[in-house]
């Protein structure tokens, strides 16, 4: 942090599970922070090697290299000053309980110390993670919550924001997808009752309409996630939305600040740091 008040410059570290998560959940916020002169650092836990992709994108380590190159392009579009890759193995939506290498199964304290090292190096003011459900229940997202929360405590990072969306809204989306027979309709491992956050817990509703072009460019950088043989990909459909509809869908991003009671309507992820 370089000062206090409206002219202060802060460092925001965004911790995500896989390439493309950063753009979907926090892309507008990261781009807005960077555009306002703050330092934005992106930390990604895995290479996303178990994600769906087209046949030409490869599998395993080959796919991870593709996705990490896409991550670099997305981070550039968002204005990130630094990208840190922790190099853990993608767990997939339903990891083998015996797969000790999967990020979902690694020692939380050890992973948290690695992230805390980055937070100390950057003198981070704000860390973003996911909510306790990991959003829709992906094991790697749940692990990001655990690891990030402990890392912030170890490093003394003052503000931890859980990237989320209002749960009722997401449940309606899942129900609609199930109705049309889309596989993502049943993709919440913890069940639809545990997805994302109750609106009454949300403390920040961040308007990102001014940085939607950057968010859209970052999403478009993840080309491998726009195709999968024989399947319709949600990211592809989102990128086809007309600009006014895209703005309606992505014009806000939501966060729950740990240790702060909701509901709130803060529009600035640094508002706690600016308070006298």
NORRARA-V614476 format. One line per field, one symbol per residue. phi: phi as a letter, one per 20 degrees, with the letter a starting at -180 (. if undefined). A space follows every 10 residues. Layout:
phi: ???
//
This chain:
phi: .drcnfefdd dddddcecgn gfffecgfff fffffeneed cddcfcemfd ffafgfencl fffgffffff fffffffenf ebcddfmfef emfcffgeef efgfdfffff ffffffgfff gelfeccdcd fgemmdnggf fffgffffff ffffemffcd defbbgffff fffffffffe negffdddge nffdelcfgf efdcdefcff cfffffffff feffedbbgm ceeffffffe fggffgfffd fccdbdefnc fdfbcfdcfd fffeff
//
